[in-house]
Amino acid sequence: MEDGNYGKVSFLKILAVGLVGALIGGLVIGVIAIQYINNIDNEIVQNNSTNSGLVESLTIEDDPPTTVEAVAELVTPAVVGITTVEMTQDIFMRQYERAGVGSGFIVTENGYIVTNQHVVTNNPSKITVSLKDGRSLEASVVWSDENLDLAVIKIDANNLPVAILGDSDHLSVGEMAIAIGNPLGLTFERTVTSGIVSGLNRSIAISQSNIAEDLIQTDASINSGNSGGPLLDNEGTVIGINTAKVDSGEGMGFAIPINIVKPIVEQIIQNGKFTPTLLGISGTDREFAKYYVGDEDFKLDAGILIMDVQKGSGADVAGLQKGDIITHIDEVKVNTMLKLREVIYNKLPGDTVQVKYTRGEKTSTATVGLMGQEEISRLSNSIKN
């Protein structure tokens, strides 16, 4: 009881001191304010003829929308809910259906939608897209890549609202980031959260066999169900695809940079499908090079370490070898496999690129002809046979 009374007395003392301080402050401010108002009154009296009608001419305008409000109003109609039913089996080999919910965003008026591969899954039996106007439409997978954790799906609709794709190559830590999606399911559909770009070029393990690289880190709240939704800048353009969060930390969400998606979407719009363009190498970047090399002291400060070269490929014909380090493609620095893919995906099979690489202490440049996935596969099969 004594401790409780002491707390009450201390609180009352603090409150009393605070009130006295506030009253003193109020009195001082009041004296200053009265003097200031008197001065203004004198000026108004002296200039009455020039100020007549001033009050009548003043109007009160509505508060303009905040940046987040404006972006939400602009982009929310293009954000969709994606419900997937996947066929799977238990340890007893019994088949059953498993449902999942994620997000996506419309990129063309005729119904192409970008999302995560893990949202549409490897073996979907049904994909349903929920639009803001209340319609639910079935979708089909046009393209997906488990390594990139990206997918493009299509619904049969026209005159749809679209999200504008931005540029993820020129982001800065500290700039605004806005996430829109369906956290924890469609009950909270099109939830808008805001924050900043907290970091760039992050790498995290998204499964036991897959590590995502070059991610955008944000403190805009991202939860299960946000996957596949857009991460936006202050102009309302998409800078990333929300894909993961760190459960052990607060305010640590991650998005795939949008620039890797742009050439894929462009080719799908033109051709109805996407065919990856390849150099003909397998490689690794600085994040994982030492593990593949097997030498803890090995350091790759920049570039892509070539682990293998496909026989007969453009890289092989150009003279690239295992152990070479690619630093630039067409004068663009490539320090991650994601960046390498982004540059190559902007080309077509049959195009050539200038590859700058180092071999030991020597730096060279080679002209490499690019091939499509089907051509590379044929080369592999012919070698095996």
Secondary structure, DSSP 8 states (H G I E B T S, - for coil): -HHHHHHHHHHHHHHHHHHHHHHHHHHHHHHHHHHHHHHHHHHHHHTHHHHTTHHHH---------HHHHHHHHHGGGEEEEEEEEEEE-TT--EEEEEEEEEEEE-STT-EEEE-HHHH-SSEEEEEEE-TTS-EEEEEEEEEETTTTEEEEEES--S-----B--GGG--TTSEEEEEE-TTSGGGTTEEEEEEEEEEEEEEESSSS-EEEEEEEE-S---TT-TT-EEE-TTS-EEEEEEEE-TTSSS-EEEEEGGGTHHHHHHHHHHSS---EE-SEEEE-TTTHHHHHT-TT----SSEEEEEE-TTSHHHHTT--TT-EEEEETTEE--SHHHHHHHHHTS-TT-EEEEEEEETTEEEEEEEE-EEHHHHHHHHHHHH-
